Amino acid sequence: MKRDYFAHKTAVIDKGCKIGKGTKIWHFSHIMTGSEIGENCNIGQNVVVSPGVKLGRNVKVQNNVSIYTGVICDDDVFLGPSMVFTNIINPRSQIIRRDNYETTIVEKGASIGANSTIICGNIIGRYAFVGAGAVVTRDVKPYALVIGNPARQTGWMSEYGHRLNFDDKGYAVCPESNERYHLENDAVSKII
């Protein structure tokens, strides 16, 4: 059976995975049974995609990322090099908690920077931007920029990944796309 995705010869692809057309899987990565990867994704070197993980279309996973059971990434998500997901709040080696995996959702267009840690059970909102090295311990609002340990919101980002500077009436323009945004009641929406 001809496959319509690319996998490097060192990649391990278990039976029972779903891998979308146009996806590329690079050196020493392991795609485990029961995982689902959408179309046109890029899975970098030394990545593990565990059972039950769902990645939407056009998800970019950089090198050395382990995506554990319980993680769901919508379309157009970026996972930076060596970022980390967890799936158990209170892990202990001697106690088996496979039935206690928590769900972590990364919504459409969100970016998670290099070496960040996402504590399980949280939602990273659409187009949110998690700065490099941040430790996310709670939900991140759509379009929010969070940095630090623990991660704190320091601003808002456009869909093109630029910091938004709102005027006194709550309006901002992305410098690259010229798309307009509105800030009201501590929530950002794109003006269509």
N, C-alpha and C positions, 0 to 999 in steps of 0.2 A: 504494500500500500504506500503510495507516494504521499509524503508529508508536505504541507505548504508553509512550513516555518523552517528556520535555520537553527541547527544545534551544532556547536563545535564538537569535534570527535571526543574531547575529554568530558563533555557534559554527561550527566546521568539523568535519563528521563525514565521514570517508573511507568509501568503500565497503569492505565486508568486515570491519566491526566487529560485535561482539555487544554490545548494550546492553539491560539488563534493564528490565522493567516498573517504572514508577514512578520511574525515575531522572531527575534534573534536571541539565542541563548549562548552565552560565551563560556570560556574556559573554566573547567572544574566546578561548574554549577550543578545543583541537584534539584530536580523538579519531582516532588513526591506524589504518590498516588492520591487521587481525590482533590488535587489542586486545580484551579481554573485560571488560565492566563488568556486575556483578550487579544484582539488583533493588534498588530504593529507595536508590540511591546519590545523593550530592549532590556534583557536580563544580563547584567555585567558579570564579571569574573568572580568566582568563589561566592555565589549566592545560593541560599537554600530557600526553597518555597515549600512549606510544610503542608500536610494534608488539610483540606478544608479551606485553604487560603483562596481568596478570589481577587484577581487583579482585572480591572477594566481595560478598555482600549487605550493604546498609546501611553502606557505606564513605563517610566524610565527608572530602572533599578540600577544604581551604581555598584561598584565592586564592594565585596565583603559585607553584604547585607543578609541577615537571616530574617525571613518573614514567617513568623510562627502561626500555628493554628489559632484561629480567632480573628485574624486580620483581614479586613476587606478594604480594598482600595478602589475607588471609582475611576472613571476615565481621566486621562491627562495628569496623573499624579507623578511627582518627582520624588524619589527616595535617594538622598545623597550618600556618598561613600561612607561605609562603616557605621551608618546610623543603626539604631537598635530598637526592636519592638520587644515587649514582654507579653506574657499571656497568663501569668499567675501573680496575684498580689502578694502572697506569702509563701514563696517556694521553700521547700525543705527537701534535701536529697532523699531522706529516709521515708518521706510520705508521698504516696502517689496521688496526684490531684488532676489526672487527665480529664475528669468529668467537671472540673472547675475552671476550665479555660474561659477567660473573659473576652468579649468582643471589642475590638478596636476598629473604628471606621475612619478612613481618610477620604474626605469628600472630593468631588471633582476639582481638578486643577491645583490642589494644594501642593506645596513644596516643603520637604523636610530636609534641613541642611545636614552637612557632614558631621558625623560623630554625635548626633542628637540621640536622645533616649526618649521613647514614648512609653509611658507607663500604661499598662493595659486598662481597658474599660472606658477609654476616652474617645471623643469625637474630635477630629481635626476638621474644621469647617471648610467649605469650598473656597478655593483660592487663598487660604491661609498660608502664612509663610513662617516656618519654624527656623530660626537662625541656627547656624552651626554651633554644635555643642550644647544646645538647650536641653533641659530635662523637663518634659511635659508631664505634669502631674494632675491636670484637669482639662476639661474641654477647651478647645480653642475656637473662637468665633470666626465665622466666615470673613475673609479679607483681613483678618488680624495679623499683625507682626508680633511674634513673641521671641524673646531671647532670655538667656540666663539660666541659673539653677537655684531654685525652681524657675521655670519659664514664666515671665511676666509680659503682659502686653505693653508694647512701647509705641504702637502706631498702627497704621492701616496700609495695605498693599493693593495695587491694581492687579487686574488679571494678567498684565504683562510683567509683573514683578517689580514695579516701581513704588516707592513710598509715596503715599498720597498726603498732600498738604491741604487741609480743608480751610476755606475762608470762614468769615464770621457768620455766614448764612448756611454753612454746612455743605458747601460744594467744593469739589476738587476735580482736576483734569489729569489724566495719565500723560506724562510727557512724551511717551513713545506712540501710543495709539490714538491720543486725543479723545479717548472715551471719558465720559463724565460720570462722576459718582456723587452720591448724597449720603451724608452722615446725619442720622436722626435717631434719638433714643438709644444711643450707643450701639447702633447697627448700621452697616454700610450696604448700600444697594447701588447697582449700576443703572444709570439712566439710559433707557432704550428709546 
